[in-house]
Amino acid sequence: MEPIKQTITSILQDLREKKEKASFENPEDLLKKGLARKELSHVKFSSFAKGVLRLKVDSSTWLYYLNLRKDALITRFSEDLPGIKDISFSIGSPAQKSKKHCNSKK
């Protein structure tokens, strides 16, 4: 029979590992924790590899704004994603938006 201290340590270690895996499995939750509601509508997860979190933003304005906040975001994201070393932003399509404004008249 193992001592209670080893049992508790083992359980806590398992919980930490599950928490780390959960962050990798659902990056949208990671973004929700780290970004404001207004920012979320302009940002989408692209990938995470070799410690670099890659995010797509919808305009150069948001690219500039988020680059100014990069250090704070790395600090905030590293709580849930310990392997993060850097964040890379690029302009792309962060959300599938409906094309209601692009009415073509034929």
C-alpha positions as CSV (number, residue, x, y, z in Angstrom):
1,M,0.0,0.0,0.0
2,E,1.5,3.3,-1.0
3,P,1.5,6.3,1.3
4,I,-1.2,9.0,0.9
5,K,1.4,11.6,0.0
6,Q,2.5,9.6,-3.1
7,T,-1.2,9.1,-4.1
8,I,-2.0,12.8,-3.9
9,T,1.2,13.7,-5.8
10,S,0.3,11.3,-8.5
11,I,-3.3,12.6,-8.8
12,L,-2.1,16.2,-8.9
13,Q,0.4,15.3,-11.6
14,D,-2.3,13.6,-13.7
15,L,-4.5,16.7,-13.4
16,R,-1.7,19.0,-14.6
17,E,-1.1,16.8,-17.6
18,K,-4.8,16.7,-18.5
19,K,-5.0,20.5,-18.2
20,E,-2.0,20.9,-20.5
21,K,-3.5,18.5,-23.0
22,A,-6.9,20.3,-22.8
23,S,-5.3,23.5,-23.9
24,F,-3.8,21.9,-26.9
25,E,-7.0,20.1,-27.9
26,N,-9.2,23.2,-27.8
27,P,-7.3,26.4,-28.8
28,E,-10.6,28.4,-29.0
29,D,-10.9,28.1,-25.2
30,L,-7.3,29.3,-24.8
31,L,-8.1,32.4,-26.9
32,K,-11.3,33.1,-25.0
33,K,-9.3,33.2,-21.7
34,G,-6.6,35.4,-23.1
35,L,-8.4,37.9,-25.4
36,A,-11.2,40.4,-24.9
37,R,-14.6,39.8,-26.5
38,K,-13.9,42.5,-29.1
39,E,-10.5,41.0,-30.0
40,L,-12.0,37.5,-30.4
41,S,-14.1,38.5,-33.3
42,H,-10.9,39.5,-35.2
43,V,-8.6,36.6,-34.3
44,K,-8.6,32.9,-35.1
45,F,-6.2,30.1,-34.1
46,S,-4.0,28.9,-36.9
47,S,-1.4,26.5,-35.4
48,F,0.9,25.8,-32.5
49,A,4.3,24.2,-33.2
50,K,7.8,24.5,-31.7
51,G,6.5,26.9,-29.0
52,V,5.1,29.4,-31.5
53,L,1.4,30.1,-31.4
54,R,0.2,31.3,-34.8
55,L,-2.9,33.4,-35.0
56,K,-4.7,34.9,-38.0
57,V,-6.1,38.5,-37.8
58,D,-8.5,40.2,-40.2
59,S,-6.7,43.5,-40.7
60,S,-3.5,45.3,-40.4
61,T,-5.0,47.5,-37.7
62,W,-5.6,44.4,-35.5
63,L,-2.2,43.0,-36.4
64,Y,-0.5,46.2,-35.1
65,Y,-2.7,46.4,-32.0
66,L,-2.1,42.7,-31.0
67,N,1.7,43.0,-31.7
68,L,1.8,45.8,-29.2
69,R,0.2,43.5,-26.6
70,K,2.3,40.5,-27.6
71,D,4.3,40.2,-24.3
72,A,1.2,40.5,-22.1
73,L,-0.5,37.8,-24.3
74,I,2.4,35.5,-24.0
75,T,2.4,35.8,-20.3
76,R,-1.4,35.2,-20.1
77,F,-1.4,32.3,-22.5
78,S,1.6,30.6,-20.8
79,E,-0.6,30.0,-17.8
80,D,-2.6,27.5,-19.8
81,L,-0.1,26.6,-22.5
82,P,3.3,26.2,-20.7
83,G,5.3,25.5,-23.9
84,I,4.5,28.8,-25.5
85,K,7.6,30.9,-26.4
86,D,6.2,33.3,-29.0
87,I,3.1,34.5,-30.8
88,S,3.1,35.0,-34.5
89,F,0.3,37.1,-36.0
90,S,-0.5,37.2,-39.7
91,I,-3.3,38.7,-41.8
92,G,-5.8,36.2,-42.9
93,S,-9.4,35.2,-42.7
94,P,-10.1,34.8,-39.0
95,A,-13.8,33.9,-39.4
96,Q,-16.2,32.6,-42.0
97,K,-18.3,35.6,-42.5
98,S,-21.5,35.6,-44.4
99,K,-21.4,37.5,-47.7
100,K,-24.6,39.5,-47.1
101,H,-22.8,42.8,-48.1
102,C,-21.6,41.4,-51.4
103,N,-25.0,41.3,-53.2
104,S,-24.3,40.8,-56.9
105,K,-26.9,42.1,-59.3
106,K,-27.3,40.1,-62.4
